[in-house]
Amino acid sequence: MNDETSVIQDSATSGEPSPKPDAGGEAVLKKKRSKGGAKAALAAVEARIGYKFTDSALLTTAFTHVSALKPATRHRADSYQRLEFLGDHVLGLVISDMLYRAYPKADEGELSKRLADLVRKESCADVAKSLGLLEDIKLGAVGAGAGARLRKSVLGDICEAVIGAIYLDGGHAAAAQFVERNWLERMRKPRRPLRDPKTVLQEWAQSKGLPTPVYREVERTGPHHDPQFRVAVDLPGLDPAEGVGGSKRAAEKVAASVMIEREGVSGASNDN
């Protein structure tokens, strides 16, 4: 029996009201309850992803969108983005190893196509959905509709951030176990040919009586030997869609994929 229960029982026996905690005591109780709730929420996420963190702060960061950071001290490094960068590469390495071992007769081209299908954002988002991670994403103050759309758009990134967090906390073996659990069945499915998203978008635009999509470079960043391109695709009557890649063509394909997904166009890629 804890002290709080004891006080309640003593009060009920004596018929006198139990003493109320002072303002400071109420604040302490609220803080304890808040911490208890946060721990329970983290434990629930750990149960779903199948990994218990030594450093739970990594898991919290993996789910934190930059909009949720305090404006006065906002730093993008405190959001999921750095973990996503790491997780993206860890995922690529683990999947590459899985493919290499699973398909000993496949050539480099075949392995590359399978890899591209398995590590694309849609595949990562599917894994995150299957684990029920959508509502765990921490956003800043946005409207309900905007928040729902934002959560869906970053779901694949969050999945990669979780992989990065597991890698930092438990090493390559722990991250590989997570990836194998969630990608093995996807890897074993027969691969259907993927269509170039630019081609799919162009065919869809023509079917709607729209002109050919126009791609324009918005920004180029990074060093000369390793540039990053941000490209937008425009179609009349639709909001532009943007993509980032290591080449203009790669960025154009991402931009086309973004518009395809947003407009609900089918046929661009293999559905897992």
C-alpha positions, -999 to 999 in steps of 0.1 A, spaced: 0 0 0 15 34 -10 15 66 11 -12 82 -11 -36 53 -6 -29 54 32 -38 90 34 -71 85 15 -80 56 39 -71 75 70 -92 104 59 -122 82 51 -119 66 86 -116 99 105 -143 116 85 -120 146 79 -111 158 44 -76 147 33 -51 175 33 -46 191 -1 -11 193 -15 3 228 -19 9 243 -53 44 230 -54 33 195 -45 7 196 -73 33 206 -98 55 177 -87 26 152 -89 18 165 -124 54 162 -135 56 126 -122 24 117 -140 37 133 -172 69 114 -169 51 82 -162 29 87 -193 59 94 -215 76 63 -203 46 42 -210 42 57 -245 78 49 -253 75 14 -239 45 8 -262 65 20 -292 94 -3 -282 70 -32 -280 57 -26 -315 91 -22 -331 106 -51 -311 135 -33 -296 141 -18 -261 164 12 -261 192 19 -236 190 55 -246 153 63 -250 162 99 -261 172 84 -295 137 70 -300 121 103 -290 143 121 -315 134 96 -342 98 107 -340 103 144 -336 95 166 -366 113 199 -368 80 217 -364 77 203 -328 109 220 -317 108 252 -297 112 282 -321 137 299 -298 161 269 -297 150 252 -329 179 232 -345 172 207 -373 197 184 -357 173 178 -328 147 165 -352 145 131 -369 164 142 -400 200 132 -390 188 98 -378 169 94 -411 201 101 -430 219 74 -411 190 49 -412 187 53 -449 222 41 -454 220 13 -428 188 1 -445 205 1 -479 235 -19 -465 213 -45 -447 190 -50 -477 219 -53 -500 234 -80 -478 200 -98 -477 196 -97 -515 232 -108 -521 227 -139 -499 191 -146 -511 198 -144 -549 232 -159 -556 226 -160 -593 213 -125 -598 236 -100 -615 243 -65 -603 215 -49 -624 188 -73 -610 201 -68 -574 200 -30 -579 164 -30 -591 153 -51 -562 172 -29 -538 156 3 -552 121 -13 -548 127 -23 -512 143 9 -499 120 34 -516 100 57 -493 67 39 -500 82 6 -488 95 23 -456 61 40 -451 44 6 -455 66 -9 -427 59 21 -405 21 17 -410 23 -20 -403 40 -12 -370 14 15 -361 39 44 -360 17 70 -377 2 86 -345 36 85 -327 51 113 -348 56 145 -328 44 176 -348 42 213 -339 10 233 -339 -7 226 -373 -43 221 -383 -58 186 -380 -59 181 -418 -25 195 -423 -11 174 -395 -26 142 -410 -11 149 -444 23 158 -429 24 126 -408 18 105 -439 43 124 -460 71 119 -434 62 83 -425 89 67 -446 115 91 -432 104 83 -396 109 46 -404 144 53 -415 151 74 -385 140 45 -362 165 23 -380 192 49 -374 183 52 -338 184 14 -333 218 13 -350 232 39 -327 217 23 -296 223 -14 -303 247 -15 -333 246 -31 -367 232 -65 -354 202 -49 -337 194 -27 -368 198 -58 -391 174 -78 -370 148 -50 -372 152 -48 -410 151 -85 -415 119 -89 -395 101 -62 -415 116 -67 -450 122 -104 -454 87 -112 -467 87 -82 -489 121 -93 -504 107 -128 -511 77 -115 -531 81 -117 -569 94 -84 -583 72 -67 -609 88 -43 -633 89 -7 -620 79 21 -643 98 54 -645 77 79 -625 83 106 -650 68 84 -677 38 76 -656 32 112 -647 34 123 -684 10 96 -695 -14 105 -667 -12 142 -676 -19 134 -713 -50 113 -702 -63 144 -684 -57 167 -713 -28 184 -696 5 194 -713 38 176 -707 51 182 -671 77 209 -668 107 203 -645 127 232 -631 158 234 -608 149 252 -576 182 249 -557 216 234 -559 235 228 -527 265 209 -514 301 208 -527 309 205 -564 319 169 -562 287 159 -543 259 183 -552 223 180 -541 196 192 -565 161 203 -556 137 202 -586 101 211 -589 76 197 -614 47 219 -627 14 210 -642 -14 236 -649 -40 236 -621 -19 216 -597 4 227 -569 41 221 -578 58 190 -563 95 190 -553 121 163 -551 158 162 -540 185 140 -555 222 137 -563 215 145 -599 189 165 -617 173 134 -632 172 117 -598 155 148 -583 131 150 -612 121 113 -606 115 121 -569 94 152 -578 73 131 -602 69 104 -576 57 130 -550 31 144 -574 20 109 -584 15 99 -548 -3 132 -539 -27 129 -569 -34 92 -564 -19 81 -597 -14 43 -600 11 24 -620 44 41 -610 58 13 -588 53 -21 -574 27 -23 -546 40 -43 -516 
